[in-house]
Amino acid sequence: MPLKTYLLALLFTPFALATTTTTTTDPPPPNPIGPRAPASSGLLSELPTIFHGATELLSPETVDKLETIVSGGAVLLGGDTLQNLQRLLSGANIDKLQRIIDNADRLLTPGFVNETTQLIDMANPLVSDVGKIMNALIGST
């Protein structure tokens, strides 16, 4: 083999080794066991509580009570009751109720309520004494 062939082989050997070592780097094999899931603080952690509440809600007693409510509601909404509710909730009645609420709001200030409570508290012994006098008068005749 001529010297030129050896020199060329020696010259290209580092490149051949470099390319084989750099191109043969494969990614690491996948980990067959995944990382542990983080602790749940959402819906999954609340499922036992939800199921417990649902079992209490669907107990025979609760179902009976719900059945009573539904039956009673059907009776209320049947017949003349619906027309009575419509008359009760008419525009004129709503206006009257609004005026009553407005007047009560102006009248029932904290000061008025406190003064009225004090007046009733002071009158209570007087009413009790008058009751005793009336009983004594009625009993003596």
C-alpha positions as CSV (number, residue, x, y, z in Angstrom):
1,M,0.0,0.0,0.0
2,P,1.5,3.3,-0.9
3,L,2.3,5.9,1.7
4,K,-0.3,8.2,0.3
5,T,-3.1,5.8,1.1
6,Y,-1.9,5.5,4.7
7,L,-1.7,9.2,5.1
8,L,-5.2,9.7,3.7
9,A,-6.5,7.0,6.0
10,L,-4.8,8.6,9.0
11,L,-6.0,12.0,8.0
12,F,-9.7,11.0,7.8
13,T,-9.7,8.7,10.8
14,P,-10.4,11.4,13.4
15,F,-13.3,12.7,11.2
16,A,-14.7,9.2,10.8
17,L,-14.5,8.5,14.6
18,A,-15.9,11.9,15.4
19,T,-18.9,11.5,13.2
20,T,-19.6,8.0,14.4
21,T,-19.5,9.1,18.0
22,T,-21.6,12.2,17.6
23,T,-24.2,10.6,15.4
24,T,-24.6,7.5,17.6
25,T,-25.9,9.4,20.6
26,D,-29.4,8.1,21.0
27,P,-31.9,9.6,23.5
28,P,-32.0,7.8,26.8
29,P,-34.5,5.0,27.0
30,P,-37.9,6.0,28.4
31,N,-38.6,5.5,32.0
32,P,-41.3,2.7,32.2
33,I,-42.5,4.1,35.6
34,G,-43.9,7.6,35.4
35,P,-43.6,10.2,38.1
36,R,-46.0,10.1,41.0
37,A,-49.2,12.1,40.5
38,P,-49.4,15.3,42.6
39,A,-51.8,15.3,45.5
40,S,-55.2,16.3,44.3
41,S,-57.0,19.2,45.9
42,G,-59.8,19.5,43.4
43,L,-62.9,17.5,42.7
44,L,-61.2,14.1,43.1
45,S,-60.3,14.8,46.7
46,E,-63.9,15.9,47.5
47,L,-65.6,12.8,45.9
48,P,-65.9,10.9,49.2
49,T,-67.7,13.8,50.8
50,I,-69.9,14.3,47.8
51,F,-70.9,10.6,47.7
52,H,-71.6,10.7,51.5
53,G,-73.9,13.7,51.0
54,A,-75.6,12.0,48.1
55,T,-76.4,8.9,50.1
56,E,-77.9,11.0,52.9
57,L,-79.9,13.0,50.4
58,L,-81.3,9.9,48.8
59,S,-82.3,8.3,52.1
60,P,-85.8,6.9,52.2
61,E,-86.9,9.7,54.6
62,T,-85.6,12.4,52.4
63,V,-87.2,10.9,49.3
64,D,-90.6,10.7,51.2
65,K,-90.2,14.4,52.2
66,L,-89.4,15.4,48.6
67,E,-92.4,13.4,47.4
68,T,-94.6,15.3,49.9
69,I,-93.3,18.6,48.7
70,V,-93.8,17.8,45.1
71,S,-97.3,16.5,45.7
72,G,-98.2,19.6,47.8
73,G,-96.8,21.9,45.1
74,A,-99.0,20.2,42.5
75,V,-102.0,20.7,44.7
76,L,-101.1,24.4,45.2
77,L,-100.6,25.0,41.5
78,G,-103.7,23.2,40.5
79,G,-107.3,24.5,40.5
80,D,-108.0,28.1,41.5
81,T,-104.8,28.6,43.4
82,L,-102.9,29.7,40.3
83,Q,-105.5,32.4,39.5
84,N,-105.4,33.5,43.2
85,L,-101.7,33.8,43.0
86,Q,-102.0,35.9,39.8
87,R,-104.4,38.2,41.5
88,L,-102.2,38.4,44.6
89,L,-99.2,39.3,42.5
90,S,-101.0,41.8,40.3
91,G,-99.3,45.1,39.5
92,A,-101.6,47.1,41.8
93,N,-100.8,44.8,44.7
94,I,-97.0,44.9,44.0
95,D,-97.3,48.7,44.1
96,K,-99.1,48.6,47.4
97,L,-96.5,46.3,48.9
98,Q,-93.7,48.6,47.6
99,R,-95.4,51.6,49.3
100,I,-95.7,49.7,52.6
101,I,-92.0,48.7,52.5
102,D,-90.9,52.3,51.7
103,N,-93.0,53.6,54.6
104,A,-91.7,51.0,57.0
105,D,-88.2,51.8,56.0
106,R,-88.7,55.5,56.8
107,L,-90.6,54.7,60.0
108,L,-88.5,52.0,61.5
109,T,-85.2,53.8,62.1
110,P,-82.9,52.5,64.7
111,G,-83.7,55.4,67.1
112,F,-87.5,54.8,66.8
113,V,-87.1,51.1,67.4
114,N,-84.9,51.7,70.5
115,E,-87.3,54.3,71.9
116,T,-90.3,52.0,71.3
117,T,-88.6,49.1,73.0
118,Q,-87.7,51.3,76.0
119,L,-91.3,52.6,76.2
120,I,-92.7,49.0,76.1
121,D,-90.2,47.9,78.8
122,M,-91.2,50.8,81.0
123,A,-95.0,50.2,80.5
124,N,-94.8,46.5,81.2
125,P,-94.8,46.8,85.0
126,L,-97.6,49.3,84.8
127,V,-99.7,46.9,82.8
128,S,-98.9,44.1,85.2
129,D,-100.0,46.3,88.2
130,V,-103.2,47.3,86.4
131,G,-104.0,43.7,85.7
132,K,-103.5,42.9,89.4
133,I,-105.9,45.7,90.4
134,M,-108.5,44.6,87.9
135,N,-108.3,41.0,89.2
136,A,-108.7,42.3,92.8
137,L,-111.7,44.4,91.8
138,I,-113.4,41.6,89.9
139,G,-112.6,39.1,92.7
140,S,-114.1,41.4,95.4
141,T,-117.5,41.7,93.7
